[in-house]
């Protein structure tokens, strides 16, 4: 079985089929979502110390912070710029 990985920048990836939404961080509800995920232990910081520019929401309710713009990640998602990863079942 092959899983498609979506590059979030700086060597960080997520399984593309698990992504529900890619959103910008500018709104108050997204900031609350980030804070709630941190409190619940479901926040993953993939910014490598850089400014957070987008939030990736997964089907497991994990929130992933990325230093890439939401538009950039969306283009990678739509353009199927995935990293193929063989998985064993």
C-alpha positions in Angstrom: 0.0 0.0 0.0 1.3 3.5 -0.8 0.5 6.6 1.3 0.7 10.0 -0.3 2.6 12.5 1.9 1.9 16.3 1.6 5.0 18.4 2.1 4.4 21.1 4.7 7.9 22.6 4.4 11.2 22.2 6.0 11.1 18.4 5.8 7.8 18.0 7.4 5.0 16.0 5.8 1.5 14.7 6.6 -0.5 11.9 5.0 -2.5 13.7 2.4 -5.7 11.6 2.8 -5.9 12.7 6.5 -6.1 16.4 5.7 -9.5 18.0 6.2 -8.6 21.7 5.8 -5.8 24.1 5.2 -6.5 27.5 6.6 -4.9 30.9 7.3 -4.1 31.9 10.8 -5.4 35.4 10.7 -8.9 34.9 12.2 -9.8 34.8 15.9 -11.5 31.4 15.5 -8.3 29.9 14.1 -6.3 31.3 17.0 -8.8 29.7 19.4 -8.6 26.4 17.6 -4.8 26.5 17.9 -5.1 27.3 21.7 -7.6 24.5 22.3 -5.5 22.0 20.4 -2.5 23.0 22.5 -4.5 22.5 25.7 -5.7 19.1 24.5 -2.3 17.9 23.4 -3.2 17.7 19.7 -1.0 20.6 18.4 1.9 19.8 16.2 4.3 22.6 15.5 6.0 22.1 12.1 7.2 25.7 11.7 10.8 25.0 12.7 10.8 28.2 14.8 9.4 30.4 12.1 6.2 32.4 12.0 3.0 30.3 11.7 1.4 31.1 8.4 -1.1 28.3 8.0 -2.9 25.6 10.0 -3.6 22.1 8.7 -6.5 20.3 10.3 -6.6 16.5 10.1 -9.4 14.0 10.5 -7.9 12.9 13.9 -8.5 16.4 15.2 -4.8 17.2 15.2 -3.8 20.7 14.3 -0.5 21.2 12.5 1.1 24.6 12.3 3.2 25.4 9.1 5.4 28.2 8.2 4.2 28.0 4.6 1.3 30.1 3.3 -2.1 28.2 3.1 -2.1 28.9 -0.7 1.3 27.2 -1.2 0.2 24.1 0.6 -3.1 24.1 -1.2 -1.3 24.3 -4.5 0.9 21.3 -3.5 -2.2 19.4 -2.5 -4.1 20.2 -5.7 -1.1 19.7 -8.0 -0.5 16.3 -6.4 3.0 17.2 -5.4 3.1 14.4 -3.0 6.0 12.3 -1.7 5.2 8.6 -2.3 5.8 6.5 0.8 5.5 2.7 0.8 3.7 1.4 3.8 3.3 -2.2 5.0 0.1 -3.6 6.4 
